Amino acid sequence: MTPPVFLNHFFLTLDRDTFAAVRDSAWLKTVFAPYEERTTQRNDAAYTGIYFYGRNTYFEFFEDGAEGRPVGASGIALGIERPADLSAVLPVRRTITRRTGAAEPPWFHSLSVAGDVARSERFRTWVMEYHADFLANWYPELPPVGANSLRRRNVLDRYVAKIGQDTRRSEFLFKDVTAIELALDGPQHAAFPEMLVKLGYQASGGGANVTATGPEIRIHVVPSDASGSGIRRVTFSLQRGVAGEIAQRFGARSKMIVSPRGEAVWTF
């Protein structure tokens, strides 16, 4: 039986003006979510991005042209929190390490399918299983000490402690990503929802527009058009309420609306 397959995180490549506006926004960094800009060095890649951390999920942005990514290039990483054999659906398994000082501890296992649905210039998807020993080797002196590495929440608690934001974690708005609207073209438009169904998601809708509902996440897949492909809209749950609607713009192409109903919607 397939275990629950949650959202782990998403990434999106922004045009340079939008990226700069997001990176320089004091409101995002001090009100919306714990933030860091970092360069990640792995055994298979190195990249620089900006990161926003929720309780169980997070997201990252890259700048147009960084590591060859075009505007709109997106990725959705799913995650499992208990060991499982998903080889029937995801036959490709790689172990990714993460460098820290002189060490390079195992970080997570990447499970994916071969072919276009797994990797293209415009879209990537995979399932993450954090390595059982990751938190025991990656800044283990930080909280949560002795935590189970497989839980997304524990890993994000460690990330936030590493950037010194753990003491004011509850003050931020961002709780978790609850919905993503994603435009895809070519074979990925059909193959990605089909993969989600094999992982236990429930599909609804018909024709070119499909909504795949999984544990704590809804993913809406629509066809790409003249505006291109990639992640277009993200909905977030909030840790605390707001008295009135908050609107924040990030350049000319991106806007977030925070609602008193307990959610925020960010369009790109």
C-alpha positions as CSV (number, residue, x, y, z in Angstrom):
1,M,0.0,0.0,0.0
2,T,1.4,3.4,-1.0
3,P,2.1,5.6,2.1
4,P,0.7,9.2,2.2
5,V,2.6,11.3,-0.4
6,F,2.7,14.9,0.8
7,L,4.0,18.0,-0.8
8,N,7.6,18.7,0.3
9,H,8.3,22.0,-1.6
10,F,8.1,23.7,-4.9
11,F,10.5,25.9,-6.9
12,L,9.9,28.5,-9.5
13,T,12.2,30.5,-11.7
14,L,11.3,34.2,-11.8
15,D,12.2,37.0,-14.2
16,R,15.0,39.3,-12.8
17,D,12.7,42.2,-11.8
18,T,10.3,39.9,-9.9
19,F,13.2,38.0,-8.3
20,A,14.8,41.2,-7.1
21,A,11.5,42.5,-5.7
22,V,10.9,39.3,-3.8
23,R,14.5,39.1,-2.5
24,D,14.4,42.7,-1.3
25,S,11.0,42.7,0.3
26,A,11.3,43.4,4.0
27,W,7.6,42.3,4.5
28,L,8.2,38.8,3.1
29,K,11.3,38.4,5.3
30,T,9.9,39.8,8.6
31,V,6.2,39.2,8.4
32,F,5.4,36.3,5.9
33,A,8.0,33.6,6.5
34,P,11.5,32.7,7.8
35,Y,13.8,33.5,4.9
36,E,17.3,32.7,3.7
37,E,19.4,33.1,0.5
38,R,21.8,30.2,0.2
39,T,24.0,28.3,-2.2
40,T,23.5,24.6,-1.9
41,Q,26.3,22.2,-2.9
42,R,25.2,18.6,-3.5
43,N,26.9,15.6,-5.0
44,D,25.1,16.1,-8.3
45,A,24.6,19.9,-8.5
46,A,25.2,23.4,-7.0
47,Y,22.7,26.2,-7.1
48,T,21.8,29.5,-5.4
49,G,18.3,30.5,-4.5
50,I,16.1,32.2,-2.0
51,Y,14.0,30.1,0.5
52,F,10.9,30.6,2.6
53,Y,10.1,28.1,5.3
54,G,6.7,26.9,6.6
55,R,5.9,24.3,9.1
56,N,5.8,21.2,6.9
57,T,6.4,22.7,3.4
58,Y,8.6,25.4,1.9
59,F,9.4,27.0,-1.4
60,E,12.4,28.3,-3.3
61,F,12.8,30.8,-6.1
62,F,15.6,31.0,-8.7
63,E,16.5,34.0,-10.9
64,D,16.2,33.9,-14.7
65,G,19.3,32.3,-16.1
66,A,20.6,30.9,-12.9
67,E,22.2,27.5,-13.6
68,G,20.6,27.8,-17.1
69,R,16.9,27.9,-15.9
70,P,14.5,29.9,-18.0
71,V,11.7,32.0,-16.6
72,G,8.8,29.8,-15.5
73,A,10.9,26.7,-15.0
74,S,9.3,24.9,-12.0
75,G,9.5,21.9,-9.9
76,I,7.2,20.1,-7.4
77,A,8.9,17.8,-4.9
78,L,6.6,15.4,-3.0
79,G,7.6,13.6,0.2
80,I,7.0,10.6,2.2
81,E,7.5,10.4,6.0
82,R,7.9,6.6,6.4
83,P,10.1,4.2,4.4
84,A,8.3,2.6,1.5
85,D,9.0,0.8,-1.7
86,L,7.7,3.0,-4.5
87,S,9.7,1.3,-7.3
88,A,6.6,0.2,-9.2
89,V,5.7,3.9,-9.8
90,L,9.1,5.5,-9.3
91,P,11.9,3.2,-10.5
92,V,14.7,5.7,-10.5
93,R,16.3,6.1,-7.0
94,R,19.3,8.3,-6.2
95,T,20.8,9.4,-2.9
96,I,21.6,13.1,-2.7
97,T,24.2,14.5,-0.3
98,R,24.5,18.1,1.1
99,R,27.8,19.7,1.9
100,T,28.4,21.5,5.1
101,G,32.0,22.6,5.9
102,A,34.2,19.6,5.4
103,A,31.4,17.0,5.7
104,E,28.9,15.9,3.1
105,P,26.2,13.9,4.9
106,P,23.4,12.0,3.0
107,W,20.4,14.3,2.6
108,F,17.6,12.5,0.9
109,H,16.7,9.8,-1.5
110,S,15.2,11.1,-4.8
111,L,12.6,8.8,-6.3
112,S,11.4,9.6,-9.9
113,V,10.3,8.2,-13.2
114,A,12.4,8.1,-16.3
115,G,11.3,10.3,-19.2
116,D,9.7,13.7,-19.7
117,V,7.4,13.7,-16.7
118,A,10.5,13.5,-14.4
119,R,12.8,16.1,-16.0
120,S,12.7,18.7,-18.7
121,E,13.9,22.2,-19.2
122,R,10.5,23.5,-17.9
123,F,9.3,21.1,-15.2
124,R,10.7,18.6,-12.8
125,T,8.9,16.3,-10.3
126,W,10.2,13.7,-7.8
127,V,9.4,12.2,-4.4
128,M,11.8,12.8,-1.5
129,E,12.5,10.5,1.3
130,Y,14.9,12.2,3.8
131,H,17.8,10.0,4.8
132,A,17.3,8.5,8.2
133,D,20.6,9.9,9.4
134,F,20.4,13.4,8.0
135,L,19.5,15.3,11.1
136,A,22.0,13.3,13.2
137,N,24.8,14.6,10.9
138,W,23.6,18.0,9.7
139,Y,24.2,20.6,12.5
140,P,23.0,18.0,15.1
141,E,23.6,20.5,18.0
142,L,20.6,22.6,16.8
143,P,17.0,21.8,17.7
144,P,15.1,19.6,17.4
145,V,17.8,17.4,18.9
146,G,17.4,13.7,18.3
147,A,14.5,14.2,15.9
148,N,13.2,11.8,13.3
149,S,14.7,12.8,10.0
150,L,11.9,11.4,8.0
151,R,9.4,14.0,9.1
152,R,9.3,17.2,7.0
153,R,8.4,19.3,10.1
154,N,11.6,18.2,11.9
155,V,13.8,19.0,8.9
156,L,12.3,22.5,8.5
157,D,12.6,23.1,12.3
158,R,16.4,22.4,11.9
159,Y,16.6,24.7,8.8
160,V,14.9,27.6,10.7
161,A,17.1,27.0,13.7
162,K,20.2,27.2,11.5
163,I,19.2,30.7,10.3
164,G,18.4,31.8,13.8
165,Q,14.7,32.3,13.4
166,D,13.3,29.5,15.6
167,T,12.5,31.7,18.6
168,R,10.0,33.8,16.6
169,R,8.7,31.0,14.3
170,S,5.1,31.4,15.5
171,E,5.1,35.1,14.6
172,F,5.2,34.6,10.8
173,L,2.1,34.2,8.7
174,F,3.2,31.3,6.4
175,K,2.0,27.9,7.7
176,D,1.9,25.6,4.7
177,V,1.3,25.4,0.9
178,T,-2.2,24.0,0.4
179,A,-2.7,24.4,-3.4
180,I,-0.7,24.9,-6.6
181,E,-1.9,25.8,-10.1
182,L,0.6,24.5,-12.7
183,A,0.5,25.0,-16.5
184,L,2.1,22.2,-18.4
185,D,2.4,21.3,-22.1
186,G,3.4,18.3,-24.2
187,P,3.4,14.8,-22.6
188,Q,3.9,16.2,-19.1
189,H,0.4,17.7,-19.1
190,A,-1.1,14.2,-19.1
191,A,1.7,12.2,-17.5
192,F,2.1,14.3,-14.3
193,P,-1.6,13.9,-13.1
194,E,-1.4,10.2,-14.0
195,M,1.7,9.8,-11.8
196,L,-0.1,11.5,-8.9
197,V,-3.0,9.1,-9.2
198,K,-0.6,6.2,-9.0
199,L,0.7,7.7,-5.8
200,G,-2.8,7.8,-4.3
201,Y,-4.1,11.2,-5.3
202,Q,-7.8,11.6,-6.4
203,A,-8.3,13.3,-9.7
204,S,-11.3,15.4,-10.7
205,G,-12.2,17.6,-13.6
206,G,-12.0,16.7,-17.2
207,G,-10.4,17.4,-20.5
208,A,-7.4,19.8,-20.2
209,N,-8.0,20.9,-16.6
210,V,-7.3,18.3,-13.8
211,T,-7.2,18.7,-10.1
212,A,-5.3,16.1,-8.2
213,T,-6.0,16.0,-4.4
214,G,-3.6,14.4,-2.0
215,P,-2.9,14.7,1.7
216,E,-3.0,18.4,2.6
217,I,-2.4,19.5,-1.0
218,R,-4.4,20.2,-4.2
219,I,-2.5,20.5,-7.5
220,H,-4.4,22.0,-10.4
221,V,-2.9,21.1,-13.8
222,V,-3.9,23.3,-16.8
223,P,-2.6,23.6,-20.3
224,S,0.1,26.1,-21.1
225,D,-0.8,29.0,-23.3
226,A,0.8,32.2,-24.7
227,S,2.0,33.1,-21.2
228,G,4.1,29.9,-21.0
229,S,4.2,27.0,-18.6
230,G,5.1,26.7,-15.0
231,I,3.6,27.5,-11.6
232,R,1.1,30.3,-11.8
233,R,-0.7,30.4,-8.5
234,V,0.0,29.2,-5.0
235,T,-2.3,29.1,-2.0
236,F,-1.0,29.1,1.6
237,S,-2.6,28.4,5.0
238,L,-1.7,30.9,7.7
239,Q,-0.4,30.5,11.3
240,R,-2.4,33.4,12.5
241,G,-5.3,35.6,11.4
242,V,-5.1,39.1,9.9
243,A,-7.6,41.9,10.7
244,G,-8.1,42.9,7.0
245,E,-6.9,42.1,3.5
246,I,-3.2,42.6,2.8
247,A,-2.1,43.1,-0.8
248,Q,1.6,43.0,-1.6
249,R,3.1,43.5,-5.1
250,F,6.5,42.1,-6.2
251,G,7.4,43.9,-9.4
252,A,4.8,44.2,-12.2
253,R,4.1,40.5,-12.6
254,S,3.5,39.1,-9.2
255,K,1.0,39.8,-6.4
256,M,0.0,38.2,-3.0
257,I,-3.3,38.7,-1.4
258,V,-3.6,37.7,2.3
259,S,-7.2,37.2,3.4
260,P,-8.8,37.4,6.8
261,R,-10.3,34.0,5.9
262,G,-6.9,32.5,6.9
263,E,-5.2,32.0,3.6
264,A,-2.8,33.8,1.2
265,V,-2.8,33.5,-2.6
266,W,0.3,34.4,-4.6
267,T,0.0,34.8,-8.4
268,F,2.9,34.9,-10.8
